[in-house]
Amino acid sequence: MIPIPYRIAALTQERNSLFEYPIERLAGIIREIGFSCTNCAKCCTRSFNGHVFLLDHDVTTVREIDPEALEPAPDPEFCDQNGTFYVSGYALKVKDDESGSCYFLENGRCRIYNRRFAICRVYPYMLHREPDEYGKVDWRQFSGLDNHGEYHREISEEEALTLARETKEYENAFLAQETQFLECIQKYFAGHKLRHVQKVYDDQMRAFGKGKKLRVMVFFDGTFEEHWICNG
């Protein structure tokens, strides 16, 4: 595992790159693509889009609406020598249907649309660096191109700039939360004489697959909240 200080440095570098990325460039890409939502609801399913990671202020909103909609985000980043996992935030639960529909999706429509979350508001736009299928790291500005919605609609320059600005704000908030999580883990582990142990992580995940409950500490608002999760 990459040491935490290096990971913090990498996130800081990515935030700096994000700040330097011209908002006009992203707005131009948004106008060129001309995405139009057709209400297909694909983006609201785990089979199409994985999990919906929530920023802290979105978690607060969920708790106001329905706390049962929250669960620890999947793929925890750390596991200490005692078998406790640590993850950087919460995700939305999904329904037990074939596509893994969002907890708030009903009859193909979002039942809390006017209070939808940051990632839902900017989707399908994004602005972060990640490797493609060939391993080349570059900017990714759009999710699911040609796999949902319609394209080439007319988008005004003002609307495109607004979307670009909101997308940059979301990506910055996400990177900031991830950085805070790593800083908190570093301090928490040092203060409690803990360390990440990959073998314990792997053993616990195998046990989880066989039905064992796991203790997961979820990062929220600068601290950790305890949860117990089971598979199925």
Helices and strands as residue ranges (DSSP letters): H 4-20, H 23-33, G 42-44, H 46-49, E 53-54, H 56-65, G 67-69, E 70-72, E 78-79, E 85-87, E 90-92, E 105-106, E 109-110, G 113-115, H 118-122, E 125-131, E 137-142, H 157-191, H 198-209, E 214-220, E 223-229
